Amino acid sequence: MRISLVCNTTGWMGTYMGHVAGGFRALGHQVTLIDYHNWDASSWTKFLKSQKILLKNRTLGLLSHLNEIKPDIVIFALAHLIFDFSLIRAQYSGIVVFFDMDGPALPCFRDDLNWINNIDLLATVSRLTVNHLMGLGFPNVLYWPHAVDTGFYRPLSLSTTDRQRFHSPLSFVGRPSKRRAELLQQLPTESLAIWGERWFRNPYVNNPKIKKALRLKSDILGEDLVKMYNASTVVLNILREPFAQKRTIMNLQVFSVPACGTCLLTEWVQELEQAFEPDTEILVFKDRSEFIEKANKYAFETKSAQKIGDAGRRRCLAHHTHKHRALELLKQL
């Protein structure tokens, strides 16, 4: 089959969607990635004041492209409703799938939900969203968690230089938030490395404990991210608001860190226990005291941490590759 992914093709999202495409290609399908920015870069969009006109013209531009490449399935990975799905439904005869990565926080869910009636399947990483939408009478919803490219996120033999550059007993990478900062500052700064350009902004850079742990004034991406995972004894994963309130969604790190054979300490969400065996394949915490206790314990129990990391990689290889996810989705269509 011919499958098109309409998504952001730049930065970490572009990398991830390329991995998603690889899962379908591994099954023998032809996959193209379409950047949704293509129809906003045209000069005529600068002169359009009506959002309705902009929405229509953007959608017609996409439809014209789809008519040229004629995919059997189009998968949209969007945060906002930047296309008119009723118009797509009227003029495109293939299968339309929407991939929701934000669950309850997805902006597309804030207003009218009738757009869901114009797609064939909504695939979401949140079980909470599945239950909510099905409770509202939408039957076309699939729980479709993130997955990992185990060839990209993999164990590495690091050079001395890379190990010196990236090593830390405890590492955290991700957007800053008040909640994350409050937990991270509970840990010994000499054991902690915090990665991410935004942490160098106020108020975080003015926090003495956070400032001492900051590394690199730019985001860590690509192969450097994989090296950092490998050089860390334990990688920490803390939910951002509002996910902490809902306790839902296993984010990408829940899969990418163990795929590297590295021990992950992640916050509990309702989907987690069906994906990994807690404290055997990944470490799990439910409150501040458990976070501090496990972080301090496993930061220097390197053999125990490595055993957990090895088990996590085996689970990723067996159940959490993009090929596994592609099979799950195609079975629903």
C-alpha positions as CSV (number, residue, x, y, z in Angstrom):
1,M,0.0,0.0,0.0
2,R,0.9,3.7,-0.4
3,I,0.9,5.5,2.9
4,S,1.4,9.2,3.5
5,L,2.2,10.9,6.9
6,V,1.2,14.5,7.2
7,C,3.4,15.9,10.0
8,N,6.2,18.2,11.0
9,T,9.3,16.8,9.2
10,T,11.9,18.9,11.1
11,G,13.6,18.5,14.5
12,W,12.9,15.7,16.9
13,M,9.4,15.3,15.5
14,G,10.8,14.8,12.0
15,T,13.1,12.1,13.4
16,Y,10.3,10.4,15.2
17,M,7.9,10.4,12.3
18,G,10.7,9.1,10.1
19,H,10.9,6.2,12.5
20,V,7.1,5.7,12.4
21,A,7.4,5.6,8.6
22,G,10.1,2.9,9.0
23,G,7.7,0.6,10.8
24,F,5.3,0.6,7.8
25,R,8.2,0.3,5.3
26,A,9.4,-2.8,7.3
27,L,6.1,-4.4,6.3
28,G,6.7,-3.6,2.6
29,H,4.6,-0.5,2.3
30,Q,5.6,2.6,0.3
31,V,5.6,5.6,2.7
32,T,6.0,9.4,2.1
33,L,6.3,12.1,4.6
34,I,4.4,15.4,3.8
35,D,5.3,18.5,5.8
36,Y,2.1,20.4,6.7
37,H,4.1,23.7,6.6
38,N,4.3,23.4,2.8
39,W,1.0,25.1,2.3
40,D,1.7,27.9,4.8
41,A,5.0,28.9,3.1
42,S,3.3,30.1,-0.1
43,S,3.3,33.8,-0.6
44,W,-0.5,34.1,-1.0
45,T,-1.0,33.0,2.7
46,K,0.5,36.3,3.8
47,F,-2.4,38.2,2.4
48,L,-5.2,36.0,3.7
49,K,-7.0,37.5,6.7
50,S,-9.9,35.0,7.0
51,Q,-9.0,31.9,8.9
52,K,-11.7,30.0,7.1
53,I,-10.3,30.9,3.7
54,L,-6.8,30.0,4.9
55,L,-8.1,26.6,6.2
56,K,-9.9,25.9,2.9
57,N,-6.9,26.9,0.7
58,R,-4.5,24.9,2.9
59,T,-6.7,21.9,2.6
60,L,-7.1,22.2,-1.1
61,G,-3.4,22.4,-1.5
62,L,-3.0,19.2,0.4
63,L,-5.7,17.5,-1.6
64,S,-4.1,18.5,-4.8
65,H,-0.9,16.9,-3.6
66,L,-2.7,13.7,-2.5
67,N,-4.4,13.5,-5.9
68,E,-1.0,13.4,-7.5
69,I,0.6,10.7,-5.3
70,K,-2.6,8.8,-4.6
71,P,-2.0,7.2,-1.2
72,D,-4.3,4.5,0.1
73,I,-3.9,5.8,3.7
74,V,-3.1,9.3,5.0
75,I,-2.0,9.6,8.6
76,F,-2.2,13.1,10.2
77,A,0.0,13.9,13.1
78,L,-1.2,17.3,14.2
79,A,-1.7,19.4,17.3
80,H,-4.1,21.8,15.8
81,L,-7.0,21.5,13.3
82,I,-5.1,23.2,10.4
83,F,-7.0,21.2,7.7
84,D,-10.7,20.8,7.0
85,F,-11.5,17.1,7.5
86,S,-15.0,17.5,6.1
87,L,-13.5,18.7,2.8
88,I,-10.9,16.0,2.9
89,R,-13.6,13.4,3.5
90,A,-15.6,14.8,0.5
91,Q,-12.7,14.8,-2.0
92,Y,-10.3,12.0,-0.8
93,S,-11.4,8.4,-1.2
94,G,-8.7,6.8,0.8
95,I,-8.4,6.0,4.5
96,V,-7.9,8.9,6.9
97,V,-6.2,8.4,10.2
98,F,-5.4,11.0,12.9
99,F,-2.5,10.2,15.3
100,D,-3.0,12.0,18.6
101,M,0.2,12.3,20.7
102,D,-1.1,14.6,23.4
103,G,-4.2,12.9,24.7
104,P,-6.3,15.2,27.0
105,A,-3.9,18.1,26.2
106,L,-4.5,17.9,22.5
107,P,-5.7,21.4,21.3
108,C,-7.9,19.6,18.7
109,F,-10.1,18.3,21.5
110,R,-10.8,21.8,23.0
111,D,-13.8,22.7,20.9
112,D,-16.2,20.9,18.6
113,L,-15.4,17.2,18.2
114,N,-17.5,16.6,15.1
115,W,-14.3,16.5,13.0
116,I,-13.7,13.0,14.3
117,N,-16.8,11.8,12.4
118,N,-14.9,12.8,9.2
119,I,-11.9,10.4,9.8
120,D,-11.8,6.7,9.7
121,L,-9.6,6.2,12.8
122,L,-8.3,8.2,15.7
123,A,-5.2,6.6,17.1
124,T,-4.2,8.0,20.5
125,V,-1.3,7.4,22.9
126,S,-3.7,7.9,25.9
127,R,-6.1,5.2,27.2
128,L,-7.9,8.0,29.0
129,T,-8.7,9.6,25.7
130,V,-9.9,6.3,24.3
131,N,-12.3,5.9,27.2
132,H,-13.5,9.5,27.0
133,L,-14.1,9.5,23.3
134,M,-15.8,6.1,23.2
135,G,-18.0,7.3,26.1
136,L,-19.1,10.2,23.9
137,G,-20.1,7.8,21.2
138,F,-17.1,7.8,18.9
139,P,-16.4,4.1,18.0
140,N,-13.4,4.8,15.7
141,V,-10.8,5.2,18.4
142,L,-7.7,3.0,18.9
143,Y,-5.1,3.0,21.7
144,W,-1.8,3.3,19.8
145,P,1.1,4.0,22.1
146,H,4.5,5.3,21.1
147,A,7.1,2.9,19.9
148,V,10.9,2.9,19.3
149,D,13.4,2.4,16.5
150,T,15.7,-0.1,18.2
151,G,18.3,0.4,15.5
152,F,18.6,4.1,16.3
153,Y,18.1,3.9,20.0
154,R,20.6,1.2,20.8
155,P,23.5,0.2,23.1
156,L,26.7,1.9,22.1
157,S,30.4,1.4,22.8
158,L,31.3,5.0,23.7
159,S,34.7,6.6,23.2
160,T,36.5,8.0,26.2
161,T,35.7,11.5,24.9
162,D,32.0,10.8,24.6
163,R,31.8,9.2,28.0
164,Q,33.5,12.1,29.6
165,R,31.2,14.5,27.8
166,F,27.9,12.8,28.5
167,H,28.3,10.7,31.6
168,S,26.3,11.3,34.7
169,P,24.8,9.0,37.4
170,L,21.5,10.7,36.9
171,S,20.3,12.5,33.7
172,F,17.3,14.4,32.7
173,V,16.4,15.8,29.3
174,G,13.1,17.6,28.5
175,R,11.3,20.9,28.7
176,P,11.5,22.7,32.0
177,S,8.5,23.1,34.2
178,K,7.9,24.1,37.8
179,R,7.0,20.6,38.8
180,R,10.0,19.1,37.1
181,A,12.3,21.6,38.7
182,E,10.8,20.9,42.2
183,L,11.6,17.2,41.9
184,L,15.1,17.6,40.3
185,Q,16.3,20.0,43.0
186,Q,15.8,17.3,45.6
187,L,18.7,15.3,44.1
188,P,22.4,15.9,44.8
189,T,23.7,18.3,42.1
190,E,27.0,16.4,41.8
191,S,25.1,13.3,40.6
192,L,22.7,15.1,38.2
193,A,22.9,16.4,34.6
194,I,20.0,18.4,33.1
195,W,19.9,18.8,29.4
196,G,17.9,21.3,27.3
197,E,18.3,24.9,26.1
198,R,15.2,26.2,27.8
199,W,16.6,25.4,31.3
200,F,19.0,28.2,30.8
201,R,16.1,30.7,31.0
202,N,14.5,32.3,34.0
203,P,13.4,31.3,36.5
204,Y,15.3,28.0,36.2
205,V,18.8,29.3,35.6
206,N,18.5,31.4,38.7
207,N,17.8,28.3,40.9
208,P,21.2,27.5,42.4
209,K,20.6,23.8,42.5
210,I,19.3,23.6,39.0
211,K,22.0,25.8,37.6
212,K,24.8,23.6,38.9
213,A,23.3,20.6,37.0
214,L,22.8,22.3,33.7
215,R,24.7,21.0,30.6
216,L,25.0,22.4,27.1
217,K,23.2,25.6,26.1
218,S,21.5,23.9,23.2
219,D,19.1,21.0,22.9
220,I,20.6,17.6,22.7
221,L,19.3,15.7,19.6
222,G,20.0,12.8,17.3
223,E,23.1,10.6,17.9
224,D,24.2,12.9,20.8
225,L,21.0,12.1,22.6
226,V,21.6,8.3,22.1
227,K,25.1,8.8,23.4
228,M,23.9,10.6,26.5
229,Y,21.4,7.9,27.2
230,N,24.1,5.3,27.0
231,A,26.5,7.3,29.2
232,S,24.0,7.7,32.0
233,T,23.5,5.3,34.8
234,V,19.8,6.3,35.2
235,V,17.7,8.6,33.0
236,L,14.8,10.4,34.8
237,N,11.4,10.9,33.2
238,I,9.1,13.3,35.0
239,L,5.6,14.2,33.8
240,R,4.8,17.8,32.8
241,E,1.6,19.5,33.7
242,P,-1.2,18.7,32.8
243,F,-0.2,15.1,32.3
244,A,0.7,14.7,35.9
245,Q,-2.9,15.4,36.9
246,K,-4.3,12.9,34.4
247,R,-1.6,10.2,34.9
248,T,-1.7,9.3,31.3
249,I,0.6,8.8,28.3
250,M,3.9,7.0,28.1
251,N,6.1,9.6,26.3
252,L,8.9,8.8,23.9
253,Q,11.5,8.4,26.6
254,V,9.6,5.6,28.2
255,F,10.6,3.6,25.1
256,S,13.8,5.3,23.8
257,V,15.8,5.0,27.0
258,P,15.3,1.3,27.7
259,A,15.8,0.6,24.0
260,C,19.4,1.9,24.6
261,G,19.8,-0.6,27.4
262,T,19.8,2.1,30.0
263,C,17.9,2.2,33.2
264,L,14.9,4.5,33.2
265,L,13.2,5.9,36.3
266,T,9.8,7.1,35.1
267,E,6.7,8.4,36.7
268,W,3.7,6.0,36.8
269,V,0.9,6.4,34.3
270,Q,-2.1,4.2,33.8
271,E,-0.8,2.7,30.5
272,L,2.6,1.7,31.9
273,E,2.1,-1.7,33.6
274,Q,0.8,-3.3,30.4
275,A,3.9,-2.2,28.5
276,F,6.7,-2.9,31.0
277,E,7.2,-4.8,34.3
278,P,7.8,-2.1,36.9
279,D,11.1,-2.2,38.7
280,T,12.3,-5.1,36.6
281,E,12.3,-3.6,33.1
282,I,12.1,0.0,34.1
283,L,12.0,1.8,37.5
284,V,8.7,3.5,38.4
285,F,7.8,6.1,41.0
286,K,4.5,7.4,42.2
287,D,5.4,10.2,44.6
288,R,8.3,12.5,45.6
289,S,9.7,10.2,48.3
290,E,9.8,7.2,46.0
291,F,11.5,9.3,43.2
292,I,14.2,10.5,45.6
293,E,14.8,7.0,47.1
294,K,15.1,5.2,43.8
295,A,17.1,7.9,42.1
296,N,19.7,8.0,44.9
297,K,19.8,4.2,45.2
298,Y,20.3,3.2,41.5
299,A,22.5,6.1,40.6
300,F,25.4,4.2,42.1
301,E,24.1,0.6,42.0
302,T,25.4,0.4,38.5
303,K,25.1,-3.4,38.1
304,S,21.4,-3.4,39.2
305,A,20.7,-0.4,37.0
306,Q,22.3,-2.1,34.0
307,K,20.3,-5.3,34.6
308,I,17.1,-3.3,34.5
309,G,18.3,-1.5,31.3
310,D,19.1,-4.8,29.6
311,A,15.6,-6.2,30.5
312,G,14.0,-3.0,29.2
313,R,15.8,-3.3,25.8
314,R,14.6,-7.0,25.5
315,R,11.0,-5.8,26.1
316,C,11.4,-3.1,23.5
317,L,12.7,-5.5,20.9
318,A,9.9,-8.0,21.6
319,H,6.9,-5.7,21.8
320,H,7.6,-2.0,21.2
321,T,9.1,-1.5,17.7
322,H,7.4,0.7,15.1
323,K,6.8,-2.5,13.0
324,H,4.7,-3.8,15.9
325,R,2.7,-0.6,16.0
326,A,2.2,-0.5,12.2
327,L,0.8,-4.0,12.3
328,E,-1.6,-3.1,15.2
329,L,-2.9,0.0,13.3
330,L,-3.3,-1.8,9.9
331,K,-5.4,-4.5,11.6
332,Q,-8.0,-1.9,12.5
333,L,-8.4,-0.6,9.0
